Amino acid sequence: MAMAEPQGPKKGDKTKTSTDRRGGWLSRIAPGVRGAFAKRETPENLWVKCPDTGEMIYRSDLEAALWVTPAGRHMRIGPEARFKFTFDEGQYESLPTPSVVEDPLKFSDGKPYKDRLAAARKSTGEQDAMAIGYGKVGGVDAVVLVQDFAFMGGSLGMAAGEGFIAAAKAALAREVPLIAFTAAGGARMQEGALSLMQMARTTLAINELNDAALPYVVVLTDPTTGGVTASYAMLGDVHLAEPGALIGFAGPRVIEQTIRETLPPGFQRSEYLVEKGMVDRVTARKDLPSTLGSILGTLMLGRGRKAA
C-alpha cells in the first residue's frame, strides 16, 4: 500500500512554525521589545556588607575608598590592590617568588595538603601567601612584600619564608628599603617544624638588611598573629599599623581562657598597642604611601650621610 506524503501546514491551520515559537507575535511586531523585558543577570558580589555596622556598601564605592568602609573598617585586601594603593601611580614591577618542595610531609588533616594548596591557588590566583613588587613609594625606590591572608590565612610556610628572603635579597641587590605588609594567622601547621624554621631564616635576612644599613619598615594589617608576630613582623626599624588591626601572638580568646580573666577593651588592637609602645603609629590606608615615603626618605638620607 502506498503511503501518503507528509504535507506542510495549510492556510488557516493553527500549527505554529519555528519562527512563531522563537519570537511569537510580539517579536514580529516589535523585535526590540522582547529583549527589553528579558531577565537580566545581576553581577555577583555587587554589594559588600560592613562587618561592623551591617551596612550594605556598593562594591565600586568601596573600591574607590581603598576598601575602607564608612564606619572606618579597613577591610582585608590582596597583593594586587595593596600594590596599586601603595606604589606611586600604581606603577610597579612584579618580582618572582621562589618555588619550593610541596607537601614534604605528605600531610593530611582530613583533606590532603596538596588539595588545600590547589584550592587556595584557584581562589586567589597566587602561588602562595607572599607577593613581591618593586617601584617608588612616596618618590623613594623600594621593594614591597605583601602577605595575603586569603591564601590559607597568610600562614608562614616554606614558600612564604623563601618569598620573604627573596624580597630581602631584591632590596639588597638594588640597595633600596624593604617594606613588609604582614597578615597571617601564624605558622602553617601542614609543614610542621619546616614552617617554624622560617622564623629564624627570615630573621637572618633582616640582619643582612641591617648590616647593609637598609631600612626595613613593617606595616601590620589585620590580622598579624602567631609565629609571624614572633619573627619578622616585630623586627622592623619602624612599625606602622592600620586602624583596628588585630596584632598579637595568641588570640584574645585563648588568653582569656588561659589566665581566666576578662581582657580590657581593644586589647591587641593597633590603637591599644600604640599606647603600650608595641606599634609606632596607626596610619589610615589612604595616608600610608605618603607616610612611608616620608619615613623611607628620612632613613635613606641617614644612610647616605653614613656612606659619605
Summary of the structure (lengths in Angstrom):
residues: 308
radius of gyration: 27.8
end to end distance: 112.8
largest distance: 112.8
contacts: 943
relative contact order: 0.10
helix: 44%
strand: 19%
